Amino acid sequence: MTNTDLNWKRLILVVLFAMFFWLSLQFINPVYADTTPSNVSNLVLVKFKADTSAAERSKLISEMGGQALLWIDALSTVQIRLPDNWASARSGKDPLSIAGQSPTVLSVEFDVAVSGVPAILEGMESQPQVYNSTIPTAPMVVNDVDYNNPQMQVYAPGIIRLPWAWNYTMGSSNIKIAILDSGVLASHPEFVGRLLPGFDFINNDADPHDDYGHGTHVTGIAAAGANNGIGMVGVCSLCSIIPVKVLNESNQGTWSAVAAGIVFAVDAGANVINLSLGGPSSSQVVEDAIRYATEHNVLIVAAVGNGRSDALFYPAALADVVGVAATRDDDTRWSLSNYGSFVELSAPGYAVYSTYNDLNNGYSGYNYMSGTSMASPHVAGLAGLLFSQNPALTIAQVRWLMTSTAVDLGDPGRDDYFGYGRIDAFAALQAGSLLVQSDAVVSGAVWQDDNVNGVWEQNEERAATQVLSIQIRIADGTVIAQTTPNDLGQWRVEKLYPGSYQVVALALGNTILTTASTYDIQLKSGQEITDLNFGTTQSILPYRVFVPTIQGTQ
């Protein structure tokens, strides 16, 4: 055999090995939703007219021979378990026909199985690209060890320019991101102090524990803590988290659980809901739930699926949902990401390092995963940052900020693989800052509290000027504005941005406060909060009246 023949054979073996290695990285433990709808055969969803009484509902369910399992009040929808032999009933007498013929029923559908959509990876195929930056501001520096370790290849924050975006905000505890998934490991140190009460719609209890791992990984991407000296950093590291378990230990759930989870999250005050789950068919109950969220200005973000297909994938394919495709560390498309007209945005989804539900695994509570499930929470986290920057934004404005500032990949303009492009957090927060208006106002009055009871009574006059200095402070105590009452005892501060403030009165001279000295307030764009009033007296009294700080509810 000649050397030429040996060289050719070696080359072929190298090429084949490289192809095998690449494919192995793409397909390690993929998890998909079924390619055809999977009915949970004896579970149906019945939507009643809003004015149907509980007695009428119970009567119909009894006629169907069913058992009510889950009532979603906001959607007037009940999940019903039918007898196992219901399908053998005579035509016209079967439960579906009975429900369909009832004048109180608007729709009847089977409850359909849905899945989370991750693919687990053990590492990265290549080093991330190094991006040259001409950004004039310095990136935010955090002390999270894995984030700062080049060997861990935590590339996603750099690609979407998070360290620069964090100069605007790292989030706000007032902004809540709901993660509807397999649950969250509450004991993970990345979530300390920011997990709000959640719910488990699989086991019907208030403990949404993650017994699969998918939900904890997704949660970390959206909102893992920053500057805690461990692990990685979530996109919106100061946002609060609402954990809602709608997937079981096999990463499977039903549309009824998803719909109930959406309603729960909305009612719990969520600003953003992430759905790294789905299936090939839509559901009336989920569409109703998403409409409920939209009506309450709650943004829904969802993964477009990992089927390498242009088949519609729900709920990402619904108009009111931001469908997110997955990109790699070099800004190319992740090969298994679905594509199509329903892709609105793309985000890193290949070999993303994030939190995991096993604190004793090889990465001590972290793991690498790939999938559109990992891309979606990057977008949900960015939406959390934008709401943190300006709580007055509408969901339409948040979508516009993210799509209009995205980095255009693929064909020019919007395309089916990347949507409007891969998100750019820094550009979105820059654009968002232009929408924040300094048009909020606070005002009040100061009065002479003659009987020192802390209550402004009809015969008590407003205090003369120069009795108090009134300061407006932000969370860290910095004074951003200061004023004193005018001759009529009135004070007013204008041109404030939306956000949280303390209004603090400091007594001058021999003045003593007879009321609380501080109001904690939350301002919205264009809002004026009045009646922040302070009672005063003079120091001739032998004592000072102490009153607990008033917590404003404005």
Residue pairs with C-beta under 8 A, 6 or more apart in sequence:
22 125
25 121
25 125
26 119
26 335
26 336
27 119
28 119
28 120
28 121
28 122
29 119
29 120
30 119
30 306
30 336
31 115
31 116
31 117
31 118
31 119
31 251
31 306
32 115
32 117
32 305
32 306
32 307
33 114
33 115
33 117
33 277
33 278
33 279
33 280
33 305
33 307
33 313
34 113
34 115
34 279
34 280
35 280
35 307
35 311
36 280
37 112
37 279
37 280
37 281
38 112
38 113
38 279
39 110
39 111
39 112
39 113
40 110
40 111
40 112
40 113
40 254
41 87
41 110
42 81
42 82
42 83
42 84
42 86
43 69
43 79
43 80
43 81
43 82
43 110
43 111
43 254
43 256
44 66
44 79
44 80
44 82
44 95
44 96
44 99
44 108
44 109
44 110
44 111
45 77
45 78
45 79
45 80
45 107
45 108
45 109
45 110
45 111
45 255
45 256
45 283
45 284
45 285
46 60
46 61
46 77
46 78
46 80
46 99
46 105
46 107
46 108
47 75
47 76
47 77
47 105
47 106
47 107
47 108
47 284
47 285
47 288
48 56
48 57
48 76
48 77
48 78
48 104
48 105
48 106
49 76
49 104
49 105
49 106
50 76
52 76
52 104
56 104
57 68
57 78
57 104
58 68
60 98
60 99
60 102
60 104
60 105
61 67
61 68
61 78
61 80
63 98
64 80
64 82
64 95
64 98
64 99
65 82
65 83
65 86
65 95
66 80
66 81
66 82
66 83
66 95
67 80
67 81
68 78
68 79
68 80
69 78
69 79
69 80
69 81
70 78
70 79
70 201
70 256
70 257
70 260
71 77
71 78
71 79
72 78
72 79
72 256
72 259
72 260
72 263
72 285
72 289
73 263
74 263
74 266
74 267
74 289
74 292
75 259
75 263
75 285
75 288
75 289
75 292
76 106
77 256
77 259
77 285
77 288
79 111
79 254
79 256
80 95
82 95
86 94
86 95
87 94
89 95
91 97
96 108
99 105
99 108
100 108
107 284
109 283
109 284
109 285
111 254
111 255
111 256
112 254
112 255
112 279
112 281
112 283
113 252
113 253
113 254
113 279
114 252
114 253
114 254
114 255
114 258
114 277
114 278
114 279
115 247
115 251
115 252
115 253
115 277
115 278
115 279
116 181
116 182
116 212
116 214
116 215
116 247
116 251
116 276
116 277
116 373
117 276
117 277
117 278
117 303
117 305
117 306
117 371
117 372
117 373
118 214
118 217
118 251
118 276
118 306
118 369
118 370
118 371
118 373
118 374
119 306
119 336
119 369
119 370
119 371
120 367
120 368
120 369
120 370
121 350
121 351
121 368
121 369
121 370
122 368
123 351
123 368
124 153
124 329
124 350
124 351
124 368
125 351
126 329
126 330
127 153
128 153
128 155
128 158
128 159
128 329
128 330
129 155
129 159
129 329
129 330
129 331
131 158
131 159
133 161
133 164
135 161
135 164
135 426
137 164
137 167
138 167
139 163
139 164
139 166
139 167
140 163
140 164
140 166
140 167
140 170
141 163
142 148
142 163
142 166
142 226
142 227
142 233
143 227
143 228
143 229
144 226
144 227
144 228
144 229
144 230
144 231
144 232
144 233
145 229
145 230
145 231
146 152
146 154
146 230
146 231
146 232
146 353
146 366
147 154
147 157
147 231
147 232
147 233
152 232
152 353
153 329
153 351
153 353
154 232
154 353
155 329
155 348
156 221
156 329
156 347
156 348
156 352
156 378
157 163
157 233
157 235
159 329
159 331
159 348
159 422
160 235
160 347
160 348
160 378
160 382
160 422
160 423
160 424
160 425
160 426
161 424
161 425
161 426
161 427
162 233
162 235
162 425
162 426
164 425
164 426
165 382
165 385
165 425
165 426
165 428
165 429
166 226
168 385
168 389
168 429
168 430
168 432
168 433
169 238
169 385
169 388
169 389
169 429
170 226
170 236
170 237
170 238
170 385
171 223
171 236
171 237
171 238
171 239
171 384
171 385
171 388
172 238
172 239
172 387
172 388
172 391
172 500
173 194
173 238
173 239
173 240
174 240
174 388
174 391
174 500
174 522
175 236
175 239
175 240
175 271
175 272
175 384
175 387
175 388
175 391
176 196
176 239
176 240
176 241
176 242
176 268
176 269
176 270
176 271
176 272
177 222
177 223
177 236
177 239
177 240
177 241
177 242
177 270
177 271
177 272
177 273
177 274
177 380
177 381
177 384
178 241
178 242
178 243
178 244
178 261
178 265
178 268
178 270
178 272
178 273
178 274
179 215
179 218
179 219
179 222
179 241
179 242
179 243
179 244
179 274
179 377
180 244
180 246
180 258
180 261
180 262
180 265
180 273
180 274
180 275
180 277
181 210
181 214
181 215
181 218
181 219
181 244
181 245
181 246
181 247
181 274
181 276
181 277
182 210
182 211
182 212
182 213
182 214
182 215
182 216
182 245
182 247
182 248
182 249
182 251
183 200
183 208
183 209
183 210
183 211
183 212
183 215
183 216
183 243
183 245
183 247
183 357
184 191
184 195
184 198
184 208
184 209
184 210
184 215
184 216
184 219
184 241
184 243
185 191
185 209
185 210
185 216
185 355
185 356
185 357
185 359
185 365
186 195
186 209
186 243
187 359
188 216
188 220
188 355
188 357
188 359
188 365
189 225
189 228
189 230
189 231
189 365
190 220
190 224
190 225
190 228
190 230
190 231
190 232
190 234
190 355
191 219
191 223
191 224
191 225
191 241
191 355
192 225
192 228
194 223
194 225
194 238
194 239
194 240
194 241
195 240
195 241
195 243
196 240
196 241
196 242
196 243
196 268
197 206
197 242
197 268
198 206
198 208
198 242
198 243
198 244
198 245
198 268
199 205
199 206
199 208
199 244
199 245
199 261
199 264
200 206
200 207
200 208
200 209
200 245
201 244
201 245
201 246
201 253
201 257
201 260
201 261
201 264
202 245
202 246
202 247
202 248
202 253
202 257
203 245
208 215
208 243
208 244
208 245
209 245
210 216
210 245
210 357
211 248
211 249
211 357
212 247
212 248
212 249
212 250
212 251
212 357
213 356
213 357
213 358
213 367
214 247
214 251
214 276
214 373
215 243
215 245
215 247
215 357
216 355
216 356
216 357
217 352
217 354
217 355
217 356
217 367
217 369
217 373
217 374
218 274
218 276
218 354
218 373
218 374
218 376
218 377
219 234
219 241
219 243
219 355
219 377
220 231
220 232
220 234
220 354
220 355
220 356
220 366
221 234
221 235
221 352
221 354
221 374
221 377
221 378
221 381
222 234
222 235
222 236
222 239
222 241
222 274
222 377
222 378
222 380
222 381
222 384
223 234
223 235
223 236
223 237
223 239
223 241
223 381
223 384
224 231
224 232
224 233
224 234
224 237
224 354
224 355
225 233
225 234
225 237
226 233
226 234
226 237
226 238
227 237
231 355
231 365
231 366
232 353
232 354
232 355
232 366
234 354
234 381
235 377
235 378
235 380
235 381
235 382
235 384
235 385
235 425
236 381
236 382
236 384
236 385
236 388
238 388
239 381
239 384
239 385
239 388
242 265
242 268
242 269
242 270
244 261
244 264
244 265
245 261
246 253
246 257
246 258
246 260
246 261
246 277
247 253
247 277
253 277
255 279
255 283
255 285
255 286
256 285
258 275
258 277
258 286
258 289
258 315
259 283
259 285
259 286
259 288
259 289
260 289
262 273
262 286
262 289
262 290
262 292
262 293
262 300
263 289
263 292
265 273
265 293
265 298
266 273
266 292
266 293
266 296
266 298
270 298
271 297
271 298
271 299
271 383
271 384
271 387
271 391
272 298
272 299
272 301
272 380
272 383
272 384
272 387
273 293
273 298
273 299
273 300
273 301
273 380
274 301
274 302
274 376
274 377
274 380
275 300
275 301
275 302
275 303
275 315
275 316
275 321
275 376
276 302
276 303
276 371
276 372
276 373
276 374
276 376
276 377
277 302
277 303
277 373
278 302
278 303
278 305
278 313
278 314
278 315
278 316
279 313
279 314
280 311
280 312
280 313
280 314
281 314
282 314
282 315
282 317
282 318
283 314
286 314
286 315
287 315
287 318
290 300
290 315
290 318
290 320
290 321
291 320
293 299
293 300
293 320
294 300
294 320
294 395
297 394
297 395
298 395
299 322
299 380
299 383
299 395
299 398
299 399
300 315
300 320
300 321
300 322
301 321
301 322
301 324
301 376
301 377
301 379
301 380
301 383
302 315
302 316
302 321
302 322
302 323
302 324
302 376
303 313
303 316
303 323
303 324
303 371
303 372
303 373
303 375
303 376
304 313
304 316
304 317
304 323
304 324
304 325
304 337
304 338
304 339
304 340
304 342
304 343
304 372
305 313
305 316
305 337
305 338
305 372
306 326
306 336
306 337
306 338
306 371
306 372
306 373
307 313
307 336
307 338
308 335
308 336
308 337
308 338
309 338
309 339
310 338
310 339
310 340
310 416
311 338
311 340
312 340
312 342
313 323
313 338
313 342
315 321
316 322
316 323
316 324
316 342
317 323
317 340
317 342
322 344
322 345
322 379
322 383
322 399
322 402
323 342
323 343
323 344
323 345
323 419
324 343
324 344
324 345
324 346
324 347
324 372
324 375
324 376
324 378
324 379
324 419
325 333
325 334
325 337
325 338
325 339
325 343
325 345
325 346
325 347
325 349
325 372
325 375
325 417
325 418
325 419
326 333
326 334
326 336
326 337
326 346
326 347
326 348
326 349
326 350
326 370
326 371
326 372
326 374
326 375
327 333
327 334
327 337
327 346
327 347
327 348
327 349
327 350
327 375
327 409
327 418
327 422
328 334
328 348
328 349
328 350
329 348
329 350
329 351
331 407
331 409
331 422
332 409
333 339
333 346
333 409
333 410
333 417
333 418
334 349
334 350
334 370
334 371
334 372
334 375
336 370
336 371
337 346
337 349
337 372
337 375
337 417
338 372
339 416
339 417
340 416
341 416
343 416
343 417
343 418
343 419
344 399
344 403
344 419
344 420
345 379
345 402
345 403
345 406
345 418
345 419
345 420
345 421
345 422
345 423
346 375
346 406
346 409
346 417
346 418
346 419
346 421
346 422
346 423
347 375
347 376
347 378
347 379
347 422
347 423
348 374
348 375
348 378
348 422
349 370
349 371
349 372
349 373
349 374
349 375
350 370
350 374
351 368
351 369
351 370
352 368
352 369
352 370
352 374
353 363
353 366
353 367
353 368
354 366
354 367
354 369
354 374
355 365
355 366
355 367
356 363
356 365
356 366
356 367
358 365
359 365
361 367
378 423
379 402
379 423
382 402
382 423
382 425
382 428
383 398
383 402
385 425
385 428
385 429
386 393
386 398
386 401
386 402
386 428
386 429
386 432
387 393
387 398
389 429
389 432
389 433
389 436
390 432
390 435
390 436
390 498
390 525
391 498
391 499
391 524
392 498
392 524
392 525
392 526
393 401
393 432
393 435
397 435
401 428
401 431
401 432
401 435
402 423
402 428
403 419
403 420
403 421
404 420
404 431
405 423
405 424
405 427
405 428
405 430
405 431
406 419
406 420
406 421
406 422
406 423
406 424
406 427
407 421
407 422
407 423
407 424
408 418
408 420
408 421
409 417
409 418
409 421
409 422
410 417
410 418
414 420
436 497
436 498
436 525
437 497
437 525
437 526
438 495
438 496
438 497
439 495
439 525
439 526
440 495
440 496
440 497
440 498
440 523
440 524
440 525
440 526
440 527
440 528
440 529
441 492
441 493
441 494
441 496
441 527
441 528
441 529
442 472
442 492
442 493
442 496
442 501
442 503
442 521
442 523
442 528
442 529
442 530
442 532
443 490
443 491
443 492
443 493
443 528
443 529
443 530
443 532
444 470
444 490
444 491
444 503
444 530
444 531
444 532
444 533
444 534
445 462
445 485
445 489
445 490
445 491
445 531
445 533
445 534
446 462
446 463
446 467
446 468
446 485
446 489
446 491
446 505
446 533
446 534
446 535
446 536
447 456
447 460
447 461
447 462
447 463
447 489
447 533
447 534
447 535
447 536
448 460
448 461
448 462
448 463
448 535
448 536
448 537
449 455
449 456
449 460
449 514
449 515
449 535
449 536
449 537
450 459
450 460
450 537
451 457
451 460
452 514
452 537
452 541
452 545
453 514
454 514
454 515
454 535
454 545
454 547
455 535
456 533
456 535
461 489
462 485
462 488
462 489
462 490
463 485
463 489
463 511
463 536
464 487
464 489
465 484
465 485
465 486
465 487
465 489
466 484
466 485
466 508
466 509
467 485
467 507
467 508
467 509
467 511
467 536
468 484
468 485
468 491
468 505
468 506
468 507
468 508
468 511
468 513
468 534
468 536
469 482
469 483
469 484
469 505
469 506
469 508
470 482
470 483
470 484
470 485
470 491
470 493
470 503
470 504
470 505
470 506
470 534
471 479
471 481
471 482
471 503
471 504
471 505
471 506
472 479
472 480
472 481
472 482
472 493
472 496
472 501
472 502
472 503
472 504
473 479
473 480
473 501
473 502
473 503
473 504
474 480
474 499
474 500
474 501
474 502
475 500
481 493
481 496
483 491
483 492
483 493
484 491
484 508
485 491
496 523
497 523
498 523
498 524
498 525
498 527
499 522
499 523
500 520
500 521
500 522
500 523
501 520
501 521
501 522
501 523
502 518
502 519
502 520
502 521
503 518
503 519
503 521
503 532
504 517
504 518
505 513
505 517
505 518
505 534
506 517
507 513
507 536
510 538
510 539
511 536
511 537
511 538
511 539
512 536
512 537
512 538
512 539
512 541
512 544
512 545
513 534
513 535
513 536
513 545
514 535
514 536
514 537
514 545
514 547
515 533
515 534
515 535
515 547
515 550
516 547
516 548
516 549
516 550
517 534
517 549
518 549
518 550
519 532
519 550
519 552
520 549
520 550
520 551
520 552
521 529
521 532
521 552
521 554
522 552
522 554
523 529
523 554
527 554
529 552
529 554
532 552
